Amino acid sequence: MASATSEAPTVPPAVDLVASPVQGQLGSTIMDLNGQIVQQSGLLAPAQASLLYKMLLEVGILKEEGAFRRMTVSFQSTRYSVTRDINYVYIVQT
């Protein structure tokens, strides 16, 4: 019988945001669905990534697979784009 665990997935992220950055990318973070940082680069601080992750938890869109495609949070000088797959949350700062 399989049981749910809170361990990090053994499947690597589908995208390497360091090796293949998004155009205009200032920073990026990949987190597992439990909020643990798997990869972080550039200007996107872990505290900023954690805040965006908490926003996803607050609205409940991490609970259902396929619940959302992308969330964008825009400020005057920067933008955060967030998406997910079955194992990871991907955050890019532009």
PyMOL commands that set and color helices and strands:
alter all, ss='L'
color gray80, all
select helices_A, chain A and resi 46-59
alter helices_A, ss='H'
color red, helices_A
select strands_A, chain A and resi 27-32+37-42+71-74+79-84+88-93
alter strands_A, ss='S'
color yellow, strands_A
deselect
rebuild
show_as cartoon
